[in-house]
């Protein structure tokens, strides 16, 4: 009754920091004055028309408890009011953020279309903080064996969306995509985008390569590509100006990288041997692995032609996949080190902003382990 009868403008104490504030206009509202993390704060609890005295006292008690425990009642309230997006909204947000950086409009369109076709019907209306591994499994299971390549891409894209959701503060804990493979059958398709030699057979391939009848420069270049997990264009267009043999370092300029960012590659002892052999073969060439004239880079089809002559059904690019599989299945090196060795773009912009270094020394250790694995039982120097 007293609350209803108060008319004069002012602040009226109810106790324990709770006040009824009457504005000059006659409007009445509740205010909690308390100490939050060492600072005095005023927290509005709503107008009298929507918040009764009992409700104001209950809210004040809850907020005081949060403050006594060292928390921030305002942050708690903002979090409670925060709208968590659905998977579809999150996916469209991620697509819009990344679309400007994609060079291929067809890829950009396929990226969102595959999610719309296969993920939205199952998890599109789910809030991103409510999606679990069983939900991802239900989205992938119908196409995992019938459309294996598409299923892998959908899995990767769901993973990207949920990584974004975690970085944006909408999720906590592990990404549910990480454990989904354990619930899916093994795929048996062999027609993947870049056919790869299984990592267990890479050492044998290198041994056969070294003993093949191809030219020495081409064999050195191919082995160098495998050892560095590089792309074909990065290797065949490499120039001596990019190398610091004393520091065992190859710095590929941004202009020659797919992501348009400079990439440092640690060089193993075997890489140095290959480079020294190539330098001795063409001492005045600008390119490390030139064509027969010594003045231009070799053809970007040279590795494919070599594999055809060796009757190996794979691609040079597939050795990057072999390296990635080896790192995941045979080593304990963290995922981000392998991804950085492959110069993969960090899809999550928040994560990318905080990852300043390139983990060079950790990658150096990993690449030496890869070289030891690849070089098992191989000859020291390709035959000429």
C-alpha positions in Angstrom: 0.0 0.0 0.0 2.8 2.4 0.8 4.4 1.8 -2.7 1.1 2.7 -4.3 0.6 5.8 -2.1 4.0 7.4 -2.7 3.7 10.3 -5.1 6.5 12.7 -4.4 9.6 12.4 -6.7 12.6 10.8 -4.9 14.3 7.6 -3.9 12.7 5.4 -1.2 14.7 2.6 0.6 13.2 -0.8 1.0 16.3 -2.2 2.7 19.5 -4.1 1.6 20.2 -1.6 -1.2 16.8 -1.9 -2.9 15.1 1.4 -3.7 11.8 2.6 -5.3 12.6 5.6 -7.5 9.8 8.0 -8.3 10.5 10.2 -11.3 9.2 13.8 -11.6 6.8 12.4 -14.2 5.3 10.1 -11.6 6.7 6.9 -13.1 8.0 4.4 -10.5 10.8 2.0 -11.0 13.0 -0.3 -8.9 16.8 0.2 -8.4 19.3 -2.0 -6.6 22.5 -0.4 -5.3 25.2 -2.9 -4.5 29.0 -3.4 -4.8 30.2 -5.4 -7.8 33.8 -6.5 -7.8 34.8 -3.6 -5.6 32.8 -0.9 -7.4 29.4 0.5 -6.5 26.9 -0.2 -9.2 23.2 0.7 -9.7 21.1 -2.0 -11.4 17.7 -1.3 -12.7 15.1 -4.0 -11.9 12.2 -2.7 -14.0 9.2 -0.4 -13.6 6.5 -0.9 -11.0 3.9 -1.6 -13.7 5.7 -4.8 -14.6 7.7 -5.7 -11.5 6.0 -6.0 -8.1 7.6 -5.4 -4.8 7.9 -9.1 -4.2 9.5 -9.6 -7.6 11.9 -6.7 -7.1 13.0 -8.2 -3.7 13.6 -11.6 -5.2 15.6 -10.2 -8.1 17.6 -8.0 -5.7 18.4 -11.0 -3.5 19.6 -13.0 -6.6 21.8 -10.2 -7.9 23.3 -9.6 -4.5 24.2 -13.2 -4.2 26.0 -13.1 -7.6 27.9 -10.0 -6.5 28.9 -11.6 -3.1 30.3 -14.6 -5.0 32.5 -12.3 -7.1 30.4 -12.3 -10.2 28.9 -9.5 -12.3 25.0 -9.4 -12.1 24.8 -7.2 -15.2 26.9 -9.7 -17.2 24.7 -12.5 -15.9 21.6 -10.7 -17.0 23.0 -9.9 -20.4 23.9 -13.6 -20.9 20.4 -14.6 -19.9 18.9 -12.2 -22.5 21.3 -13.3 -25.2 19.6 -14.9 -28.2 21.4 -18.0 -29.3 21.1 -18.5 -33.1 19.9 -21.6 -34.8 22.2 -23.7 -36.9 20.7 -22.2 -40.1 21.2 -18.6 -38.9 24.8 -19.4 -37.8 25.6 -21.1 -41.1 24.3 -18.2 -43.1 26.3 -15.8 -41.0 29.5 -17.8 -41.5 28.8 -18.0 -45.2 28.3 -14.3 -45.5 31.6 -13.6 -43.6 33.7 -15.9 -45.7 32.1 -15.4 -49.1 34.1 -12.3 -49.8 37.3 -14.2 -49.5 36.4 -17.1 -51.7 37.7 -16.7 -55.2 35.3 -19.2 -56.8 31.6 -18.2 -56.8 30.6 -21.8 -57.5 32.4 -23.0 -54.4 30.7 -20.3 -52.3 27.3 -21.3 -53.6 27.9 -25.1 -53.1 29.1 -24.4 -49.5 25.8 -23.1 -48.3 23.7 -25.3 -50.7 25.0 -28.5 -49.3 24.2 -27.5 -45.8 20.7 -26.4 -46.9 20.1 -29.7 -48.5 21.6 -32.1 -46.0 22.0 -30.4 -42.6 19.1 -28.0 -42.4 16.4 -30.7 -42.5 17.9 -32.3 -39.4 19.6 -29.5 -37.3 18.7 -26.3 -39.1 16.2 -25.2 -36.4 18.3 -26.4 -33.5 20.1 -23.7 -31.4 23.8 -24.1 -31.9 24.4 -24.6 -28.2 22.0 -27.6 -28.2 23.5 -29.6 -31.1 25.3 -32.8 -30.0 27.2 -35.6 -31.8 24.0 -37.7 -32.2 22.4 -34.8 -34.1 25.3 -34.5 -36.5 25.3 -38.3 -36.9 21.7 -38.2 -38.0 22.5 -35.5 -40.6 25.4 -37.4 -42.1 24.3 -41.1 -41.9 21.9 -41.0 -44.9 24.6 -39.9 -47.3 27.8 -41.2 -45.6 28.1 -44.3 -47.9 25.9 -43.2 -50.8 27.5 -39.8 -51.4 30.8 -40.1 -49.5 32.6 -37.1 -50.9 29.6 -34.8 -50.3 29.2 -36.2 -46.8 32.8 -35.4 -46.0 32.3 -31.9 -47.2 29.1 -31.5 -45.2 30.9 -32.7 -42.1 33.6 -30.2 -42.6 31.2 -27.4 -43.1 29.1 -28.3 -40.0 32.4 -28.3 -38.2 33.2 -24.8 -39.4 29.8 -23.5 -38.3 30.1 -25.0 -34.8 33.7 -23.8 -34.4 32.4 -20.3 -35.2 29.6 -20.7 -32.7 32.1 -21.6 -29.9 34.4 -18.7 -30.8 31.4 -16.3 -30.8 30.4 -17.4 -27.3 27.3 -19.4 -28.2 28.8 -22.8 -27.4 31.1 -24.3 -24.8 33.0 -27.6 -24.8 34.2 -29.8 -27.6 32.9 -29.6 -31.2 30.4 -32.5 -31.6 31.7 -33.1 -35.1 35.0 -34.3 -33.6 33.5 -37.6 -32.3 31.0 -38.3 -35.1 33.3 -40.5 -37.2 33.3 -43.2 -34.4 29.6 -43.7 -35.1 29.8 -43.9 -38.9 30.8 -46.9 -41.0 34.1 -46.9 -42.9 33.8 -45.4 -46.4 35.0 -47.6 -49.2 35.0 -45.1 -52.1 38.3 -44.6 -53.9 37.3 -41.7 -56.1 38.2 -38.8 -54.0 38.9 -35.3 -55.1 42.7 -35.8 -54.9 43.5 -39.5 -55.1 46.2 -40.2 -52.5 48.8 -42.9 -51.8 48.0 -44.2 -48.3 50.6 -42.9 -45.9 51.7 -46.4 -45.1 52.9 -46.7 -48.7 54.6 -43.3 -49.1 58.1 -44.7 -48.1 57.8 -47.4 -50.7 56.6 -44.9 -53.3 59.6 -42.6 -52.6 62.0 -45.6 -52.9 60.4 -46.5 -56.3 60.5 -42.8 -57.4 64.2 -42.6 -56.6 64.9 -45.7 -58.6 62.7 -44.8 -61.6 63.9 -43.6 -65.0 62.7 -40.0 -64.7 65.2 -37.2 -64.8 67.1 -36.3 -61.6 65.7 -32.8 -61.2 62.1 -34.0 -61.5 62.8 -36.8 -59.0 64.3 -34.3 -56.5 61.4 -31.9 -57.0 58.8 -34.6 -56.4 60.5 -35.9 -53.2 60.9 -32.4 -52.0 57.2 -31.8 -52.5 56.4 -34.9 -50.5 58.8 -34.0 -47.7 57.5 -30.5 -47.3 53.8 -31.4 -47.8 53.7 -28.5 -50.3 51.5 -27.8 -53.4 52.9 -28.5 -56.9 53.0 -24.8 -57.9 54.9 -23.9 -54.7 57.6 -26.4 -55.5 58.1 -26.0 -59.3 58.1 -22.2 -59.1 60.5 -22.0 -56.1 63.5 -19.7 -56.5 66.8 -19.7 -54.7 66.1 -16.3 -53.3 63.4 -17.8 -51.1 65.8 -20.2 -49.3 68.1 -19.7 -46.3 70.0 -23.0 -46.2 72.0 -22.0 -43.1 68.8 -21.6 -41.1 67.1 -24.5 -42.9 64.2 -22.4 -43.9 62.1 -21.8 -47.1 59.9 -18.7 -47.1 57.3 -18.9 -49.8 56.1 -15.3 -50.6 52.4 -14.5 -50.2 51.9 -14.0 -53.9 52.6 -17.7 -54.6 50.5 -19.0 -51.8 46.8 -20.1 -52.2 45.8 -18.1 -49.1 47.9 -15.1 -50.2 49.9 -15.2 -46.9 53.7 -15.7 -46.6 54.4 -19.3 -45.5 57.6 -20.5 -43.8 58.6 -24.1 -44.3 61.2 -25.7 -42.0 63.7 -27.8 -44.0 64.9 -31.3 -42.9 68.3 -32.7 -43.5 67.1 -34.6 -46.5 65.5 -31.4 -48.0 68.9 -29.8 -47.7 70.6 -32.7 -49.5 68.1 -32.4 -52.3 68.6 -28.6 -52.6 72.4 -29.0 -52.6 72.1 -31.6 -55.4 69.8 -29.4 -57.4 72.2 -26.4 -57.0 75.1 -28.5 -58.2 73.1 -29.7 -61.3 72.0 -26.1 -62.3 74.5 -23.8 -60.5 73.3 -20.6 -62.3 69.6 -21.1 -62.4 67.1 -18.9 -60.7 64.6 -21.7 -60.2 65.5 -24.5 -57.8 63.9 -27.2 -60.0 64.0 -25.8 -63.6 63.2 -27.5 -66.9 65.9 -28.9 -69.2 66.9 -25.5 -70.3 67.6 -24.4 -66.8 65.8 -21.0 -67.4 62.2 -21.8 -66.7 60.2 -23.9 -64.2 59.3 -27.4 -65.2 55.7 -28.1 -66.3 53.0 -28.4 -63.6 52.0 -31.7 -65.2 55.4 -33.3 -64.7 54.5 -35.1 -61.4 51.3 -36.5 -62.8 53.2 -37.8 -65.9 55.8 -39.5 -63.6 53.1 -41.2 -61.6 51.4 -42.5 -64.8 54.8 -44.0 -65.9 55.1 -45.6 -62.5 51.5 -46.9 -62.8 50.4 -45.2 -59.6 46.8 -44.0 -59.5 47.1 -40.9 -57.4 47.9 -37.2 -57.6 50.8 -35.2 -56.3 48.4 -33.2 -54.3 47.3 -36.4 -52.6 50.5 -36.6 -50.7 49.3 -33.7 -48.6 46.4 -35.9 -47.6 48.8 -38.7 -46.8 50.8 -36.4 -44.6 47.7 -35.2 -42.8 46.5 -38.7 -42.2 49.9 -39.8 -41.0 50.0 -36.8 -38.5 46.5 -37.7 -37.2 46.9 -41.4 -37.0 50.5 -42.1 -36.2 51.7 -39.1 -34.1 50.7 -37.1 -31.1 51.3 -33.7 -32.8 48.4 -31.3 -32.2 46.0 -30.8 -35.1 46.8 -27.1 -35.4 50.5 -27.8 -36.1 49.6 -30.2 -39.0 47.1 -27.7 -40.4 49.7 -24.9 -40.2 52.3 -27.1 -42.0 49.8 -27.5 -44.8 49.3 -23.7 -44.9 45.6 -24.2 -44.4 43.5 -21.0 -43.7 42.1 -20.8 -40.2 38.3 -20.6 -41.0 37.4 -19.1 -37.6 38.3 -15.4 -37.8 38.5 -15.0 -34.0 40.9 -17.9 -33.7 43.0 -16.5 -36.6 43.2 -13.1 -35.0 44.7 -14.6 -31.8 47.1 -17.0 -33.4 50.0 -14.7 -34.2 52.8 -17.2 -34.6 53.3 -20.0 -37.1 54.6 -22.6 -34.7 57.8 -22.9 -36.7 59.9 -24.8 -34.3 57.1 -27.3 -33.4 56.5 -27.8 -37.1 60.3 -28.4 -37.6 60.1 -31.3 -35.2 57.0 -32.7 -37.0 58.5 -32.4 -40.5 61.7 -34.2 -39.4 59.5 -37.0 -38.0 57.7 -37.1 -41.4 61.0 -37.2 -43.3 62.2 -40.1 -41.1 59.0 -41.9 -41.9 59.2 -41.2 -45.6 62.9 -42.0 -45.8 62.6 -45.4 -44.3 64.5 -47.8 -46.5 64.9 -45.2 -49.3 68.2 -44.6 -51.0 70.3 -41.6 -50.0 70.3 -39.7 -53.3 68.1 -40.2 -56.5 70.0 -42.0 -59.2 70.9 -39.9 -62.2 
